[in-house]
Amino acid sequence: MDIAALSVISSQNNLQSQASILMMRKILDMTQQGGQSAVDLLASAAPKLSPEHLGQSIDISA
């Protein structure tokens, strides 16, 4: 192979690597957003069984 062909192949490989990295970043961002949405949904669906002030302290002077 000549130097020009090696240069073209190297450039194509570099471009493919950059595109793969950008796709992985996008997938990671989408996964994080989906996970956060799931956590928010679960938090909003949890039933409130008692007032928030209950269970915050323990009375040990009995």
C-alpha positions in Angstrom: 0.0 0.0 0.0 1.1 3.5 -0.6 1.2 6.3 1.9 -1.9 8.0 0.5 -4.0 4.9 0.9 -2.7 4.4 4.5 -3.6 8.1 5.2 -7.1 7.6 3.9 -7.6 4.4 5.9 -6.3 6.1 9.0 -8.6 9.0 8.5 -11.6 6.8 8.0 -10.8 4.8 11.1 -10.4 8.0 13.1 -13.8 9.2 11.9 -15.4 5.9 12.7 -13.9 6.0 16.2 -15.2 9.6 16.8 -18.7 8.6 15.6 -18.8 5.6 17.9 -17.7 7.7 20.8 -20.4 10.3 20.1 -23.1 7.5 19.8 -22.0 6.0 23.1 -22.2 9.4 24.8 -25.7 9.9 23.4 -26.8 6.4 24.6 -25.3 7.1 28.0 -27.2 10.4 28.3 -30.4 8.7 27.2 -30.0 5.9 29.7 -29.3 8.3 32.5 -32.4 10.3 31.7 -34.5 7.2 31.5 -33.1 6.0 34.8 -33.8 9.3 36.5 -37.3 9.3 35.0 -37.9 5.8 36.5 -36.6 6.9 39.9 -38.9 9.9 39.8 -41.9 7.8 38.8 -41.2 5.3 41.6 -40.8 8.1 44.2 -44.1 9.8 43.1 -45.9 6.5 43.2 -44.8 5.5 46.7 -47.7 5.7 49.2 -47.4 8.1 52.1 -48.4 6.0 55.1 -47.5 8.4 57.9 -46.8 12.0 58.4 -43.2 13.0 57.7 -42.5 14.1 61.3 -43.1 10.6 62.7 -40.1 8.2 63.0 -37.5 11.0 63.1 -36.6 10.5 66.8 -36.5 7.8 69.4 -37.7 8.2 73.0 -35.3 6.2 75.2 -36.5 7.6 78.6 -39.0 4.9 79.3 
